[in-house]
Amino acid sequence: MATTWQLQEAKNRFSEVVEEAIKHGPQTVTRHGREAVVVMSIEDYRRLQTPKTTLLECLQVPAQYAVELDLTRDQDMGRALPSFE
């Protein structure tokens, strides 16, 4: 069936829009000829809301790309400040 519905049609046939979303995937509703909202099954919604990875996993670099970093600080204290006496 249709995957795009005009708002008035979607309101009149809301049960059908919901059934189509459950059986065939997200249904787009347009208003004034422009896409406005999407009706989707709760399973599709939850799948979108569940992160695929944790923040820690995102920040970790795969071993094949790992680079050894030298994070020690230079002991040089820089230049001496001028005296204004």
Legacy VTK file of the C-alpha trace (Angstrom):
# vtk DataFile Version 3.0
C-alpha trace
ASCII
DATASET POLYDATA
POINTS 85 float
0.000 0.000 0.000
0.992 3.655 0.077
3.959 4.803 2.122
3.054 8.484 1.725
-0.262 9.853 2.929
-1.822 13.284 2.746
-2.712 14.526 6.223
-6.490 14.456 5.701
-6.330 10.930 4.272
-4.081 9.776 7.126
-6.543 11.205 9.667
-9.488 9.477 7.994
-7.656 6.150 7.684
-5.386 6.273 10.732
-5.901 2.617 11.646
-4.789 1.634 8.156
-1.745 3.922 8.368
-0.771 2.247 11.639
-1.267 -1.262 10.201
0.853 -0.371 7.172
3.598 0.963 9.446
3.602 -2.272 11.437
3.535 -4.552 8.393
5.528 -2.631 5.780
7.612 -0.002 7.551
7.461 3.741 8.174
4.643 5.774 6.635
5.198 9.417 5.688
2.426 11.968 6.208
2.468 15.179 4.189
0.879 18.534 5.011
0.419 21.132 2.284
2.444 18.901 -0.049
5.489 18.771 2.243
6.656 15.842 4.362
5.592 16.539 7.945
5.784 13.375 10.087
6.499 9.674 9.967
4.359 6.967 11.552
6.408 3.901 12.439
6.143 0.746 14.490
7.433 0.782 18.051
10.049 -1.813 17.054
11.446 0.498 14.344
11.397 3.425 16.768
13.234 1.523 19.503
15.808 0.295 17.010
16.516 3.927 16.079
16.712 4.973 19.734
19.135 2.241 20.816
22.750 3.320 20.355
24.759 0.904 18.254
27.860 1.561 20.349
28.661 3.190 23.646
30.523 6.479 23.867
33.588 4.611 25.101
33.486 2.286 22.093
33.218 5.292 19.781
36.268 6.910 21.328
38.426 3.801 21.225
40.727 3.512 18.237
40.907 0.087 16.590
44.253 -1.626 17.225
45.155 -1.517 13.549
45.070 2.305 13.637
46.577 2.772 17.089
49.534 5.137 17.287
51.902 5.341 20.216
51.783 8.888 21.566
54.502 10.509 23.649
52.535 12.433 26.277
55.473 13.491 28.461
55.919 17.230 28.973
59.070 19.088 28.087
60.873 20.253 31.242
61.969 23.520 29.570
60.508 26.389 31.587
60.593 28.814 28.661
62.318 32.177 28.657
62.885 34.426 31.636
60.504 37.328 32.142
62.050 40.794 31.766
62.596 42.821 34.906
60.796 46.205 35.012
62.731 47.847 37.879
LINES 1 86
85 0 1 2 3 4 5 6 7 8 9 10 11 12 13 14 15 16 17 18 19 20 21 22 23 24 25 26 27 28 29 30 31 32 33 34 35 36 37 38 39 40 41 42 43 44 45 46 47 48 49 50 51 52 53 54 55 56 57 58 59 60 61 62 63 64 65 66 67 68 69 70 71 72 73 74 75 76 77 78 79 80 81 82 83 84
